[in-house]
Amino acid sequence: MTIVRGSTDCGNSPKNLFVQTVAVALVSGEFIADAFAESASWHHPGGVMEGRSAIGEWLARQPKPAEVTIAHAISHGRVGAANGTLNLDGQPRRFAFLFEFTNTKANVVSRIESYD
């Protein structure tokens, strides 16, 4: 089981909490299908994944980190961002995500940009 240390940015913000939840899911290999539009895309250093099912299949094959710490999870309008660290096989790794949402409710991801 992955230990998660959340950001203090989430406080009373459901949008920030959603950003954090999706970021944790992405780095821990979990898939929250209804958090992604059917046509969602993930742009990452290795290329682009197109479609919710492709993202889910890729996440299912990823190793599970022992620990995830979210430093910041923020949102504004139709965009959000999260960054933090994860511990995978004793090695700390940093990550950052930029999210675009389908609407200003910020409850469905349409595009992810990730950096590591």
Order of alpha helices (4+ residues) and beta strands (2+ residues): beta-alpha-beta-beta-alpha-beta-beta-beta-beta
